[in-house]
Amino acid sequence: MEPPLIRPATIADVPSLHALVESAYRGDSARGGWTHEADLLGGQRTDAELLSAVLSDPACRILIAGDGAGCVQVTRVDGGRCALGLLAVRPDGQALGLGRRLIAAAERVARDDYASKTMEMTVIRRRAELIAWYERRGYRRTGEERAFPLDDRRFGVPKTLDLDFIVLERALTGQGSPEIESVKP
């Protein structure tokens, strides 16, 4: 089976993106994968309005794999830095390499389109297995922690108060991965 094409998402992709993100992060469907937050947060992970706003922001890009098999967000921050977020792969498609491909595509966008030298991300500190996965991909802990927006229900309903983020980062070097299709809009 051919791997899905990774391309920039458009407003027309919002329904697929929303369904994908919710299935990968929240509720019982998310438990089919290993990357869910269902034990830490209830409610929604995002909504169509937030996704539409991200897609309208020139400092952001969401990449989508195929018809919604996976996605990742790249946001230009400042000083040669981009942030990686919203990495999601359908629970039934996890552990097959699509997450790695999405990260490679996001890094390529950050480096080639936004001229970034560093990619950063935040991960809930309690997600040790996910942090370890990112560390195997070359990301390193910076020692910085950030507060989770506990009172902002747009990002979920906390099941615990211990949801602080740690910051991971990776230097962006070299050329884009040859297996990734062009991700230009």
OpenMM code with the backbone's topology and positions (N, CA, C; nanometers):
from openmm import Vec3, app, unit

residues = "MET GLU PRO PRO LEU ILE ARG PRO ALA THR ILE ALA ASP VAL PRO SER LEU HIS ALA LEU VAL GLU SER ALA TYR ARG GLY ASP SER ALA ARG GLY GLY TRP THR HIS GLU ALA ASP LEU LEU GLY GLY GLN ARG THR ASP ALA GLU LEU LEU SER ALA VAL LEU SER ASP PRO ALA CYS ARG ILE LEU ILE ALA GLY ASP GLY ALA GLY CYS VAL GLN VAL THR ARG VAL ASP GLY GLY ARG CYS ALA LEU GLY LEU LEU ALA VAL ARG PRO ASP GLY GLN ALA LEU GLY LEU GLY ARG ARG LEU ILE ALA ALA ALA GLU ARG VAL ALA ARG ASP ASP TYR ALA SER LYS THR MET GLU MET THR VAL ILE ARG ARG ARG ALA GLU LEU ILE ALA TRP TYR GLU ARG ARG GLY TYR ARG ARG THR GLY GLU GLU ARG ALA PHE PRO LEU ASP ASP ARG ARG PHE GLY VAL PRO LYS THR LEU ASP LEU ASP PHE ILE VAL LEU GLU ARG ALA LEU THR GLY GLN GLY SER PRO GLU ILE GLU SER VAL LYS PRO".split()
positions = [
    Vec3(0.0841, -0.1185, 0.0000),
    Vec3(0.0000, 0.0000, 0.0000),
    Vec3(0.0880, 0.1240, 0.0000),
    Vec3(0.0557, 0.2164, -0.0858),
    Vec3(0.1313, 0.3415, -0.0982),
    Vec3(0.1055, 0.4317, 0.0224),
    Vec3(0.2119, 0.4924, 0.0788),
    Vec3(0.1896, 0.5839, 0.1917),
    Vec3(0.1123, 0.7068, 0.1459),
    Vec3(0.0287, 0.7620, 0.2347),
    Vec3(-0.0514, 0.8782, 0.1943),
    Vec3(0.0344, 1.0011, 0.1673),
    Vec3(-0.0080, 1.0795, 0.0689),
    Vec3(0.0569, 1.2054, 0.0357),
    Vec3(0.0371, 1.3037, 0.1508),
    Vec3(0.1424, 1.3740, 0.1880),
    Vec3(0.1342, 1.4790, 0.2893),
    Vec3(0.1292, 1.6120, 0.2153),
    Vec3(0.0269, 1.6916, 0.2459),
    Vec3(0.0053, 1.8176, 0.1751),
    Vec3(-0.0463, 1.9224, 0.2731),
    Vec3(-0.0408, 2.0501, 0.2349),
    Vec3(-0.0999, 2.1540, 0.3199),
    Vec3(-0.2515, 2.1370, 0.3264),
    Vec3(-0.3059, 2.1466, 0.4446),
    Vec3(-0.4509, 2.1393, 0.4616),
    Vec3(-0.5139, 2.2707, 0.4161),
    Vec3(-0.6395, 2.2625, 0.3793),
    Vec3(-0.7176, 2.3801, 0.3406),
    Vec3(-0.8424, 2.3865, 0.4285),
    Vec3(-0.9155, 2.4945, 0.4158),
    Vec3(-1.0408, 2.5095, 0.4912),
    Vec3(-1.1347, 2.3918, 0.4631),
    Vec3(-1.1323, 2.3386, 0.3420),
    Vec3(-1.2183, 2.2248, 0.3080),
    Vec3(-1.1842, 2.1007, 0.3899),
    Vec3(-1.0630, 2.0941, 0.4453),
    Vec3(-1.0204, 1.9793, 0.5253),
    Vec3(-1.0621, 1.9886, 0.6718),
    Vec3(-1.1187, 2.1006, 0.7145),
    Vec3(-1.1492, 2.1202, 0.8571),
    Vec3(-1.2340, 2.0067, 0.9154),
    Vec3(-1.3424, 1.9615, 0.8510),
    Vec3(-1.4189, 1.8512, 0.9111),
    Vec3(-1.3357, 1.7240, 0.9305),
    Vec3(-1.2533, 1.6887, 0.8321),
    Vec3(-1.1674, 1.5703, 0.8446),
    Vec3(-1.0624, 1.5891, 0.9528),
    Vec3(-1.0022, 1.7083, 0.9578),
    Vec3(-0.9020, 1.7372, 1.0608),
    Vec3(-0.9628, 1.7280, 1.2000),
    Vec3(-1.0793, 1.7865, 1.2172),
    Vec3(-1.1432, 1.7855, 1.3485),
    Vec3(-1.1732, 1.6424, 1.3927),
    Vec3(-1.2307, 1.5628, 1.3042),
    Vec3(-1.2610, 1.4233, 1.3373),
    Vec3(-1.1339, 1.3460, 1.3711),
    Vec3(-1.0287, 1.3666, 1.2936),
    Vec3(-0.9010, 1.2990, 1.3178),
    Vec3(-0.8446, 1.3340, 1.4545),
    Vec3(-0.8344, 1.4621, 1.4842),
    Vec3(-0.7734, 1.5062, 1.6096),
    Vec3(-0.8525, 1.4545, 1.7293),
    Vec3(-0.9837, 1.4649, 1.7234),
    Vec3(-1.0646, 1.4163, 1.8358),
    Vec3(-1.0483, 1.2655, 1.8533),
    Vec3(-1.0432, 1.1896, 1.7429),
    Vec3(-1.0299, 1.0437, 1.7531),
    Vec3(-0.8936, 1.0018, 1.8059),
    Vec3(-0.7916, 1.0826, 1.7808),
    Vec3(-0.6559, 1.0473, 1.8244),
    Vec3(-0.6272, 1.0887, 1.9684),
    Vec3(-0.6938, 1.1930, 2.0173),
    Vec3(-0.6610, 1.2468, 2.1491),
    Vec3(-0.7628, 1.2162, 2.2579),
    Vec3(-0.8907, 1.2094, 2.2259),
    Vec3(-0.9945, 1.2069, 2.3287),
    Vec3(-1.0913, 1.0901, 2.3118),
    Vec3(-1.1535, 1.0538, 2.4228),
    Vec3(-1.2614, 0.9563, 2.4224),
    Vec3(-1.2154, 0.8135, 2.4026),
    Vec3(-1.3135, 0.7251, 2.3941),
    Vec3(-1.2843, 0.5824, 2.3833),
    Vec3(-1.2143, 0.5464, 2.2533),
    Vec3(-1.2459, 0.6152, 2.1437),
    Vec3(-1.1799, 0.5835, 2.0165),
    Vec3(-1.0296, 0.6057, 2.0261),
    Vec3(-0.9878, 0.7055, 2.1034),
    Vec3(-0.8452, 0.7360, 2.1175),
    Vec3(-0.7703, 0.6231, 2.1869),
    Vec3(-0.8399, 0.5475, 2.2699),
    Vec3(-0.7740, 0.4385, 2.3436),
    Vec3(-0.7238, 0.3277, 2.2513),
    Vec3(-0.7659, 0.3295, 2.1249),
    Vec3(-0.7162, 0.2329, 2.0278),
    Vec3(-0.5726, 0.2587, 1.9873),
    Vec3(-0.5220, 0.3769, 2.0148),
    Vec3(-0.3830, 0.4123, 1.9870),
    Vec3(-0.3063, 0.4282, 2.1165),
    Vec3(-0.1789, 0.4555, 2.1060),
    Vec3(-0.0964, 0.4672, 2.2271),
    Vec3(-0.0694, 0.6118, 2.2660),
    Vec3(-0.1121, 0.7072, 2.1849),
    Vec3(-0.0763, 0.8470, 2.2103),
    Vec3(-0.1891, 0.9305, 2.2695),
    Vec3(-0.2950, 0.8689, 2.3137),
    Vec3(-0.4124, 0.9444, 2.3586),
    Vec3(-0.3906, 1.0152, 2.4931),
    Vec3(-0.4784, 1.1129, 2.5182),
    Vec3(-0.4795, 1.1870, 2.6443),
    Vec3(-0.6089, 1.1608, 2.7215),
    Vec3(-0.6823, 1.0569, 2.6833),
    Vec3(-0.8157, 1.0324, 2.7379),
    Vec3(-0.8159, 1.0133, 2.8891),
    Vec3(-0.7067, 0.9673, 2.9471),
    Vec3(-0.7010, 0.9497, 3.0924),
    Vec3(-0.6700, 1.0800, 3.1650),
    Vec3(-0.6220, 1.1797, 3.0925),
    Vec3(-0.5826, 1.3072, 3.1532),
    Vec3(-0.6827, 1.4191, 3.1275),
    Vec3(-0.7485, 1.4134, 3.0122),
    Vec3(-0.8385, 1.5216, 2.9704),
    Vec3(-0.9637, 1.4650, 2.9058),
    Vec3(-1.0763, 1.5248, 2.9361),
    Vec3(-1.2005, 1.4928, 2.8688),
    Vec3(-1.2383, 1.6091, 2.7792),
    Vec3(-1.3566, 1.6006, 2.7219),
    Vec3(-1.4014, 1.7092, 2.6357),
    Vec3(-1.3261, 1.7104, 2.5045),
    Vec3(-1.3286, 1.8233, 2.4385),
    Vec3(-1.2676, 1.8347, 2.3063),
    Vec3(-1.1179, 1.8634, 2.3142),
    Vec3(-1.0470, 1.8312, 2.2075),
    Vec3(-0.9062, 1.8698, 2.1933),
    Vec3(-0.8961, 2.0021, 2.1189),
    Vec3(-0.9858, 2.0206, 2.0228),
    Vec3(-0.9925, 2.1444, 1.9448),
    Vec3(-1.1328, 2.1545, 1.8872),
    Vec3(-1.1577, 2.2553, 1.8081),
    Vec3(-1.2866, 2.2658, 1.7406),
    Vec3(-1.2659, 2.3234, 1.6009),
    Vec3(-1.3718, 2.3199, 1.5215),
    Vec3(-1.3624, 2.3653, 1.3823),
    Vec3(-1.3237, 2.5123, 1.3738),
    Vec3(-1.3716, 2.5929, 1.4662),
    Vec3(-1.3388, 2.7358, 1.4654),
    Vec3(-1.1889, 2.7587, 1.4869),
    Vec3(-1.1308, 2.6888, 1.5833),
    Vec3(-0.9863, 2.7025, 1.6073),
    Vec3(-0.9055, 2.6538, 1.4878),
    Vec3(-0.9449, 2.5405, 1.4307),
    Vec3(-0.8728, 2.4883, 1.3144),
    Vec3(-0.8811, 2.5856, 1.1971),
    Vec3(-0.9971, 2.6436, 1.1745),
    Vec3(-1.0127, 2.7420, 1.0667),
    Vec3(-0.9255, 2.8641, 1.0907),
    Vec3(-0.9170, 2.9084, 1.2154),
    Vec3(-0.8326, 3.0240, 1.2484),
    Vec3(-0.6858, 2.9934, 1.2221),
    Vec3(-0.6423, 2.8734, 1.2576),
    Vec3(-0.5030, 2.8340, 1.2325),
    Vec3(-0.4755, 2.8339, 1.0828),
    Vec3(-0.5672, 2.7766, 1.0049),
    Vec3(-0.5467, 2.7693, 0.8601),
    Vec3(-0.5474, 2.9068, 0.7939),
    Vec3(-0.6069, 3.0051, 0.8574),
    Vec3(-0.6109, 3.1417, 0.8033),
    Vec3(-0.4914, 3.2258, 0.8451),
    Vec3(-0.4107, 3.1757, 0.9356),
    Vec3(-0.2967, 3.2500, 0.9902),
    Vec3(-0.1722, 3.2231, 0.9048),
    Vec3(-0.1109, 3.3262, 0.8448),
    Vec3(0.0075, 3.3035, 0.7613),
    Vec3(0.1287, 3.2508, 0.8384),
    Vec3(0.1279, 3.2610, 0.9698),
    Vec3(0.2392, 3.2085, 1.0500),
    Vec3(0.2192, 3.0615, 1.0846),
    Vec3(0.1103, 3.0024, 1.0375),
    Vec3(0.0789, 2.8630, 1.0702),
    Vec3(0.0526, 2.7823, 0.9439),
    Vec3(0.0790, 2.6559, 0.9539),
    Vec3(0.0428, 2.5630, 0.8477),
    Vec3(0.0070, 2.4303, 0.9121),
    Vec3(-0.1027, 2.3722, 0.8689),
    Vec3(-0.1374, 2.2360, 0.9084),
    Vec3(-0.1143, 2.1487, 0.7867),
    Vec3(-0.0419, 2.0414, 0.8060),
    Vec3(-0.0200, 1.9426, 0.7007),
    Vec3(-0.1121, 1.8250, 0.7288),
    Vec3(-0.1701, 1.7692, 0.6230),
    Vec3(-0.2605, 1.6563, 0.6374),
    Vec3(-0.2105, 1.5425, 0.5493),
    Vec3(-0.2198, 1.4222, 0.5995),
    Vec3(-0.1792, 1.3031, 0.5240),
    Vec3(-0.3041, 1.2389, 0.4654),
    Vec3(-0.3040, 1.2254, 0.3338),
    Vec3(-0.4160, 1.1615, 0.2662),
    Vec3(-0.5475, 1.2303, 0.2941),
    Vec3(-0.6488, 1.1490, 0.3201),
    Vec3(-0.7834, 1.2024, 0.3450),
    Vec3(-0.8112, 1.2189, 0.4940),
    Vec3(-0.7058, 1.2278, 0.5723),
    Vec3(-0.7229, 1.2456, 0.7162),
    Vec3(-0.6617, 1.1335, 0.7971),
    Vec3(-0.5594, 1.0685, 0.7432),
    Vec3(-0.4905, 0.9626, 0.8175),
    Vec3(-0.4041, 1.0202, 0.9284),
    Vec3(-0.3573, 1.1440, 0.9091),
    Vec3(-0.2724, 1.2088, 1.0089),
    Vec3(-0.2596, 1.3563, 0.9787),
    Vec3(-0.2103, 1.4318, 1.0773),
    Vec3(-0.1875, 1.5746, 1.0571),
    Vec3(-0.0820, 1.6246, 1.1550),
    Vec3(-0.0308, 1.7435, 1.1266),
    Vec3(0.0640, 1.8113, 1.2152),
    Vec3(0.0557, 1.9608, 1.1856),
    Vec3(0.0783, 2.0412, 1.2873),
    Vec3(0.0764, 2.1870, 1.2725),
    Vec3(0.2164, 2.2426, 1.2922),
    Vec3(0.2524, 2.3396, 1.2088),
    Vec3(0.3780, 2.4144, 1.2212),
    Vec3(0.3407, 2.5609, 1.2415),
    Vec3(0.3981, 2.6227, 1.3441),
    Vec3(0.3720, 2.7638, 1.3721),
    Vec3(0.5038, 2.8377, 1.3844),
    Vec3(0.5210, 2.9430, 1.3051),
    Vec3(0.6404, 3.0273, 1.3168),
    Vec3(0.6267, 3.1065, 1.4466),
    Vec3(0.7276, 3.0969, 1.5327),
    Vec3(0.7217, 3.1632, 1.6628),
    Vec3(0.8006, 3.2926, 1.6546),
    Vec3(0.9316, 3.2867, 1.6632),
    Vec3(1.0175, 3.4049, 1.6528),
    Vec3(1.1626, 3.3604, 1.6541),
    Vec3(1.2503, 3.4513, 1.6217),
    Vec3(1.3931, 3.4265, 1.6331),
    Vec3(1.4417, 3.2969, 1.5720),
    Vec3(1.3926, 3.2627, 1.4535),
    Vec3(1.4385, 3.1403, 1.3883),
    Vec3(1.3827, 3.0139, 1.4507),
    Vec3(1.2674, 3.0232, 1.5103),
    Vec3(1.2074, 2.9100, 1.5820),
    Vec3(1.0650, 2.8866, 1.5320),
    Vec3(1.0305, 2.7591, 1.5170),
    Vec3(0.8929, 2.7189, 1.4891),
    Vec3(0.8476, 2.6235, 1.5984),
    Vec3(0.7170, 2.6105, 1.6114),
    Vec3(0.6590, 2.5164, 1.7074),
    Vec3(0.5849, 2.4077, 1.6313),
    Vec3(0.6041, 2.2846, 1.6750),
    Vec3(0.5341, 2.1695, 1.6204),
    Vec3(0.4194, 2.1380, 1.7157),
    Vec3(0.3026, 2.1111, 1.6608),
    Vec3(0.1886, 2.0772, 1.7452),
    Vec3(0.0840, 2.0009, 1.6676),
    Vec3(-0.0195, 1.9616, 1.7380),
    Vec3(-0.1357, 1.8957, 1.6804),
    Vec3(-0.0986, 1.7703, 1.5998),
    Vec3(0.0104, 1.7040, 1.6372),
    Vec3(0.0476, 1.5804, 1.5683),
    Vec3(-0.0551, 1.4740, 1.6038),
    Vec3(-0.1208, 1.4215, 1.5029),
    Vec3(-0.2236, 1.3202, 1.5247),
    Vec3(-0.2200, 1.2190, 1.4119),
    Vec3(-0.2330, 1.0925, 1.4486),
    Vec3(-0.2469, 0.9831, 1.3530),
    Vec3(-0.3673, 0.9017, 1.3992),
    Vec3(-0.4529, 0.8634, 1.3052),
    Vec3(-0.5693, 0.7817, 1.3423),
    Vec3(-0.5241, 0.6657, 1.4295),
    Vec3(-0.5974, 0.6353, 1.5353),
    Vec3(-0.5554, 0.5281, 1.6261),
    Vec3(-0.5268, 0.3954, 1.5564),
    Vec3(-0.6042, 0.3596, 1.4543),
    Vec3(-0.5809, 0.2325, 1.3852),
    Vec3(-0.4622, 0.2374, 1.2891),
    Vec3(-0.4004, 0.3547, 1.2738),
    Vec3(-0.2850, 0.3685, 1.1852),
    Vec3(-0.1574, 0.4061, 1.2573),
    Vec3(-0.1593, 0.4013, 1.3903),
    Vec3(-0.0401, 0.4385, 1.4661),
    Vec3(0.0632, 0.3261, 1.4641),
    Vec3(0.1879, 0.3637, 1.4901),
    Vec3(0.3022, 0.2714, 1.4956),
    Vec3(0.3362, 0.2131, 1.3582),
    Vec3(0.3036, 0.2864, 1.2507),
    Vec3(0.3358, 0.2422, 1.1148),
    Vec3(0.4279, 0.3395, 1.0418),
    Vec3(0.4772, 0.4418, 1.1113),
    Vec3(0.5720, 0.5351, 1.0512),
    Vec3(0.5141, 0.6664, 1.0028),
    Vec3(0.3819, 0.6826, 1.0039),
    Vec3(0.3235, 0.8068, 0.9543),
    Vec3(0.3580, 0.9246, 1.0452),
    Vec3(0.3618, 0.9046, 1.1748),
    Vec3(0.3999, 1.0122, 1.2661),
    Vec3(0.5395, 1.0650, 1.2358),
    Vec3(0.6333, 0.9743, 1.2098),
    Vec3(0.7702, 1.0151, 1.1730),
    Vec3(0.7696, 1.0954, 1.0433),
    Vec3(0.6918, 1.0507, 0.9446),
    Vec3(0.6840, 1.1228, 0.8171),
    Vec3(0.6237, 1.2614, 0.8354),
    Vec3(0.5221, 1.2721, 0.9192),
    Vec3(0.4605, 1.4024, 0.9444),
    Vec3(0.5585, 1.4971, 1.0129),
    Vec3(0.6347, 1.4467, 1.1086),
    Vec3(0.7355, 1.5309, 1.1748),
    Vec3(0.8400, 1.5767, 1.0736),
    Vec3(0.8854, 1.4858, 0.9870),
    Vec3(0.9847, 1.5230, 0.8856),
    Vec3(0.9297, 1.6316, 0.7932),
    Vec3(0.8030, 1.6186, 0.7544),
    Vec3(0.7413, 1.7199, 0.6679),
    Vec3(0.7288, 1.8532, 0.7407),
    Vec3(0.6910, 1.8496, 0.8678),
    Vec3(0.6792, 1.9729, 0.9471),
    Vec3(0.8149, 2.0401, 0.9621),
    Vec3(0.9182, 1.9616, 0.9861),
    Vec3(1.0533, 2.0176, 0.9985),
    Vec3(1.0981, 2.0804, 0.8671),
    Vec3(1.0607, 2.0171, 0.7569),
    Vec3(1.0963, 2.0725, 0.6257),
    Vec3(1.0284, 2.2074, 0.6031),
    Vec3(0.9008, 2.2179, 0.6375),
    Vec3(0.8286, 2.3455, 0.6256),
    Vec3(0.8949, 2.4505, 0.7138),
    Vec3(0.9247, 2.4142, 0.8374),
    Vec3(0.9864, 2.5099, 0.9309),
    Vec3(1.1194, 2.5601, 0.8766),
    Vec3(1.2005, 2.4691, 0.8268),
    Vec3(1.3343, 2.5039, 0.7787),
    Vec3(1.3293, 2.5766, 0.6445),
    Vec3(1.2556, 2.5222, 0.5494),
    Vec3(1.2595, 2.5736, 0.4125),
    Vec3(1.1643, 2.6909, 0.3881),
    Vec3(1.0478, 2.6882, 0.4478),
    Vec3(0.9484, 2.7932, 0.4219),
    Vec3(0.9532, 2.9060, 0.5244),
    Vec3(0.9850, 2.8728, 0.6486),
    Vec3(0.9881, 2.9737, 0.7544),
    Vec3(1.1299, 3.0084, 0.7993),
    Vec3(1.2314, 2.9509, 0.7348),
    Vec3(1.3726, 2.9791, 0.7653),
    Vec3(1.4060, 2.9597, 0.9134),
    Vec3(1.3462, 2.8584, 0.9728),
    Vec3(1.3701, 2.8308, 1.1148),
    Vec3(1.4924, 2.7425, 1.1329),
    Vec3(1.5613, 2.7667, 1.2405),
    Vec3(1.6785, 2.6869, 1.2774),
    Vec3(1.6456, 2.5860, 1.3866),
    Vec3(1.5330, 2.6078, 1.4572),
    Vec3(1.4962, 2.5229, 1.5700),
    Vec3(1.3467, 2.4946, 1.5671),
    Vec3(1.3105, 2.3714, 1.5997),
    Vec3(1.1700, 2.3334, 1.6168),
    Vec3(1.1506, 2.3031, 1.7643),
    Vec3(1.0440, 2.3576, 1.8221),
    Vec3(1.0128, 2.3276, 1.9613),
    Vec3(0.8728, 2.2699, 1.9698),
    Vec3(0.8448, 2.2062, 2.0816),
    Vec3(0.7109, 2.1541, 2.1071),
    Vec3(0.6898, 2.1462, 2.2565),
    Vec3(0.5648, 2.1391, 2.2961),
    Vec3(0.5325, 2.1155, 2.4362),
    Vec3(0.4605, 1.9821, 2.4462),
    Vec3(0.4912, 1.9087, 2.5529),
    Vec3(0.4295, 1.7789, 2.5787),
    Vec3(0.3908, 1.7761, 2.7262),
    Vec3(0.2733, 1.7236, 2.7553),
    Vec3(0.2324, 1.7108, 2.8950),
    Vec3(0.3355, 1.6257, 2.9683),
    Vec3(0.3867, 1.6796, 3.0771),
    Vec3(0.4963, 1.6162, 3.1521),
    Vec3(0.4662, 1.4706, 3.1888),
    Vec3(0.3428, 1.4383, 3.2161),
    Vec3(0.3060, 1.3020, 3.2575),
    Vec3(0.3097, 1.2017, 3.1423),
    Vec3(0.3312, 1.2459, 3.0193),
    Vec3(0.3309, 1.1582, 2.9026),
    Vec3(0.4708, 1.1038, 2.8747),
    Vec3(0.5253, 1.0277, 2.9691),
    Vec3(0.6638, 0.9794, 2.9612),
    Vec3(0.6909, 0.9005, 2.8333),
    Vec3(0.5971, 0.8156, 2.7915),
    Vec3(0.6194, 0.7338, 2.6719),
    Vec3(0.6234, 0.8202, 2.5467),
    Vec3(0.5443, 0.9250, 2.5436),
    Vec3(0.5441, 1.0150, 2.4287),
    Vec3(0.6705, 1.1004, 2.4268),
    Vec3(0.7122, 1.1482, 2.5419),
    Vec3(0.8376, 1.2239, 2.5513),
    Vec3(0.9538, 1.1379, 2.5036),
    Vec3(0.9569, 1.0125, 2.5456),
    Vec3(1.0638, 0.9208, 2.5028),
    Vec3(1.0607, 0.9018, 2.3512),
    Vec3(0.9423, 0.8936, 2.2916),
    Vec3(0.9303, 0.8776, 2.1465),
    Vec3(0.9903, 0.9987, 2.0755),
    Vec3(0.9583, 1.1195, 2.1227),
    Vec3(1.0154, 1.2407, 2.0629),
    Vec3(1.1668, 1.2466, 2.0842),
    Vec3(1.2134, 1.2034, 2.1978),
    Vec3(1.3584, 1.2026, 2.2221),
    Vec3(1.4286, 1.1079, 2.1251),
    Vec3(1.3652, 0.9969, 2.0910),
    Vec3(1.4241, 0.9061, 1.9909),
    Vec3(1.4258, 0.9696, 1.8521),
    Vec3(1.3463, 1.0723, 1.8306),
    Vec3(1.3438, 1.1458, 1.7040),
    Vec3(1.4376, 1.2651, 1.7066),
    Vec3(1.5191, 1.2785, 1.8119),
    Vec3(1.6191, 1.3848, 1.8177),
    Vec3(1.5799, 1.5076, 1.8975),
    Vec3(1.4627, 1.5081, 1.9571),
    Vec3(1.4208, 1.6220, 2.0403),
    Vec3(1.4798, 1.6074, 2.1799),
    Vec3(1.5145, 1.7205, 2.2395),
    Vec3(1.5770, 1.7226, 2.3728),
    Vec3(1.4997, 1.8157, 2.4644),
    Vec3(1.4962, 1.7799, 2.5920),
    Vec3(1.4307, 1.8641, 2.6927),
    Vec3(1.5123, 1.9910, 2.7128),
    Vec3(1.4427, 2.1022, 2.7217),
    Vec3(1.5112, 2.2305, 2.7424),
    Vec3(1.5217, 2.2666, 2.8900),
    Vec3(1.4451, 2.2009, 2.9743),
    Vec3(1.4379, 2.2365, 3.1155),
    Vec3(1.3260, 2.3355, 3.1449),
    Vec3(1.2677, 2.3923, 3.0396),
    Vec3(1.1574, 2.4878, 3.0570),
    Vec3(1.0255, 2.4125, 3.0742),
    Vec3(0.9409, 2.4639, 3.1611),
    Vec3(0.8051, 2.4127, 3.1772),
    Vec3(0.7069, 2.5263, 3.1534),
    Vec3(0.5892, 2.4907, 3.1033),
    Vec3(0.4830, 2.5887, 3.0797),
    Vec3(0.3530, 2.5351, 3.1390),
    Vec3(0.2697, 2.6257, 3.1811),
    Vec3(0.1424, 2.5872, 3.2422),
    Vec3(0.0421, 2.5427, 3.1358),
    Vec3(-0.0352, 2.4407, 3.1678),
    Vec3(-0.1465, 2.3993, 3.0833),
    Vec3(-0.2615, 2.4974, 3.1073),
    Vec3(-0.3360, 2.5354, 3.0028),
    Vec3(-0.4480, 2.6291, 3.0218),
    Vec3(-0.5688, 2.5585, 3.0854),
    Vec3(-0.5603, 2.5337, 3.2148),
    Vec3(-0.6616, 2.4554, 3.2862),
    Vec3(-0.8026, 2.5132, 3.2739),
    Vec3(-0.8145, 2.6437, 3.2629),
    Vec3(-0.9460, 2.7078, 3.2593),
    Vec3(-0.9998, 2.7299, 3.1183),
    Vec3(-0.9249, 2.6920, 3.0175),
    Vec3(-0.9677, 2.7131, 2.8790),
    Vec3(-1.0246, 2.5824, 2.8238),
    Vec3(-1.1557, 2.5689, 2.8286),
    Vec3(-1.2226, 2.4448, 2.7890),
    Vec3(-1.2102, 2.4142, 2.6398),
    Vec3(-1.1602, 2.5108, 2.5612),
    Vec3(-1.1382, 2.4815, 2.4191),
    Vec3(-1.0355, 2.3700, 2.4023),
    Vec3(-0.9515, 2.3476, 2.5035),
    Vec3(-0.8453, 2.2476, 2.4941),
    Vec3(-0.8727, 2.1249, 2.5794),
    Vec3(-0.9920, 2.1151, 2.6353),
    Vec3(-1.0283, 1.9977, 2.7117),
    Vec3(-1.0645, 2.0280, 2.8552),
    Vec3(-1.1227, 1.9269, 2.9191),
    Vec3(-1.1631, 1.9351, 3.0588),
    Vec3(-1.0651, 1.8504, 3.1395),
    Vec3(-0.9844, 1.9130, 3.2244),
    Vec3(-0.8832, 1.8381, 3.2999),
    Vec3(-0.9448, 1.7333, 3.3926),
    Vec3(-0.8853, 1.6150, 3.3930),
    Vec3(-0.9216, 1.5102, 3.4881),
    Vec3(-0.8240, 1.5090, 3.6049),
    Vec3(-0.7173, 1.5875, 3.5930),
    Vec3(-0.6163, 1.6038, 3.6959),
    Vec3(-0.5606, 1.7453, 3.6824),
    Vec3(-0.5004, 1.7953, 3.7870),
    Vec3(-0.4408, 1.9292, 3.7801),
    Vec3(-0.2933, 1.9244, 3.7415),
    Vec3(-0.2359, 1.8056, 3.7367),
    Vec3(-0.0934, 1.7869, 3.7065),
    Vec3(-0.0733, 1.7751, 3.5551),
    Vec3(-0.0925, 1.8851, 3.4846),
    Vec3(-0.0876, 1.8834, 3.3383),
    Vec3(0.0151, 1.9796, 3.2805),
    Vec3(0.1132, 2.0199, 3.3577),
    Vec3(0.2131, 2.1122, 3.3047),
    Vec3(0.2829, 2.0520, 3.1835),
    Vec3(0.3251, 2.1407, 3.0947),
    Vec3(0.3996, 2.1010, 2.9755),
    Vec3(0.5490, 2.1096, 3.0022),
    Vec3(0.6254, 2.0202, 2.9384),
    Vec3(0.7694, 2.0401, 2.9269),
    Vec3(0.7956, 2.0827, 2.7831),
    Vec3(0.9049, 2.1532, 2.7621),
    Vec3(0.9413, 2.1999, 2.6286),
    Vec3(1.0540, 2.1125, 2.5760),
    Vec3(1.0364, 2.0651, 2.4537),
    Vec3(1.1388, 1.9888, 2.3819),
    Vec3(1.1777, 2.0706, 2.2599),
    Vec3(1.3021, 2.0545, 2.2146),
    Vec3(1.3436, 2.1231, 2.0924),
    Vec3(1.4459, 2.0403, 2.0170),
    Vec3(1.4596, 2.0758, 1.8906),
    Vec3(1.5554, 2.0087, 1.8029),
    Vec3(1.6078, 2.1107, 1.7026),
    Vec3(1.7386, 2.1073, 1.6790),
    Vec3(1.7978, 2.1920, 1.5752),
    Vec3(1.7589, 2.1354, 1.4393),
    Vec3(1.7252, 2.2230, 1.3467),
    Vec3(1.6877, 2.1826, 1.2114),
    Vec3(1.8080, 2.2002, 1.1211),
    Vec3(1.8562, 2.0904, 1.0680),
    Vec3(1.9731, 2.0925, 0.9809),
    Vec3(1.9450, 2.0095, 0.8573),
    Vec3(2.0304, 2.0225, 0.7575),
    Vec3(2.0215, 1.9378, 0.6393),
    Vec3(1.9066, 1.9737, 0.5480),
    Vec3(1.8797, 1.8842, 0.4559),
    Vec3(1.7763, 1.9043, 0.3550),
    Vec3(1.6511, 1.8287, 0.3941),
    Vec3(1.5427, 1.8592, 0.3234),
    Vec3(1.4163, 1.7914, 0.3476),
    Vec3(1.4251, 1.6438, 0.3132),
    Vec3(1.3407, 1.5670, 0.3748),
    Vec3(1.3359, 1.4242, 0.3504),
    Vec3(1.2869, 1.3981, 0.2084),
    Vec3(1.3586, 1.3171, 0.1293),
    Vec3(1.3196, 1.2960, -0.0097),
    Vec3(1.1867, 1.2229, -0.0247),
    Vec3(1.1416, 1.1467, 0.0774),
    Vec3(1.0154, 1.0740, 0.0629),
    Vec3(0.8939, 1.1642, 0.0810),
    Vec3(0.9149, 1.2863, 0.1280),
    Vec3(0.8046, 1.3780, 0.1525),
    Vec3(0.7776, 1.4587, 0.0257),
    Vec3(0.6523, 1.4581, -0.0166),
    Vec3(0.6138, 1.5395, -0.1313),
    Vec3(0.6272, 1.6869, -0.0942),
    Vec3(0.6280, 1.7711, -0.1915),
    Vec3(0.6330, 1.9146, -0.1654),
    Vec3(0.5159, 1.9536, -0.0760),
    Vec3(0.5444, 2.0352, 0.0227),
    Vec3(0.4385, 2.0782, 0.1134),
    Vec3(0.4105, 2.2269, 0.0967),
    Vec3(0.4445, 2.2802, -0.0184),
    Vec3(0.4148, 2.4207, -0.0475),
    Vec3(0.2634, 2.4365, -0.0649),
    Vec3(0.2078, 2.5516, -0.0202),
    Vec3(0.0636, 2.5733, -0.0385),
    Vec3(0.0297, 2.5941, -0.1847),
] * unit.nanometer
topology = app.Topology()
chain = topology.addChain("A")
for resn in residues:
    res = topology.addResidue(resn, chain)
    for name in ("N", "CA", "C"):
        topology.addAtom(name, app.Element.getBySymbol(name[0]), res)
